[in-house]
């Protein structure tokens, strides 16, 4: 697993260099709309093809779940879950927060995670049995226990508006009880920042597996706790997530469950 993770990290950095190379001459003409507020470009699609081709060579027996569907999803014991450009809207508008996210599932359980934030050149990663790492250094979730001292992250609903009212009520509550709430525009980056202690917690609904599969495992290996809004352990496929340290997770989850 360590060797596979190291080789995958090298592939991710190669694809990251391609993405950054395209940023300098990217234009609005390259943007397509998949559905309401869901954008895609040739950069996402080409990056995904590069990742799929490289990962197929590294682990031929694994299947894929991909955002841009450049390869058909075929359920297998081992599954790569890929977001080739998490934070596409940021990328398109020149906002320097976007990432590549890769998770490896074994029987639907995360066993490897890689998140590469391109603009800071920060590579977060972990494999089964390892600590969580940032550019080779071990990272852990923050040890803060007082809710009033926490800085949280979230993602604003951008196409699934059914939970808007409970979400806004949750935000109102948390704005009054914490140091603040940030919206980075990349779920993978939010999770990576929880893992290294920059954020104390993160919550969002309306997510897809490729948004979170890589980051979930990194947070867990960094000592964090992951559930969905209902308190269940399956946050990869359940479309909602609460991520925090063990000391703070229940407090954050309780606030969310008050309104959802």
Protein Blocks (a to p, Z undefined) as FASTA:
>chain_A
ZZmmmmmmmmmmmmmmmmmmmmmmgcfklpccfbghiacdfklmmmmmmmmmmmmmmmmm
bccddfklpaccdddfbdcdddfbghklmmmnopacdcddddddeehiafbdcdddfklo
pacdddehiacdeehiacdddfbfbfklpccdddddfkbmmlmmmmmmmmmmmmmmmnbd
cdehpaklmmmmmmnomagbdcdehiafklmmmmmmmmmmnopacddfkopablmlnopa
cdddfklmmmmmmmmmmmZZ
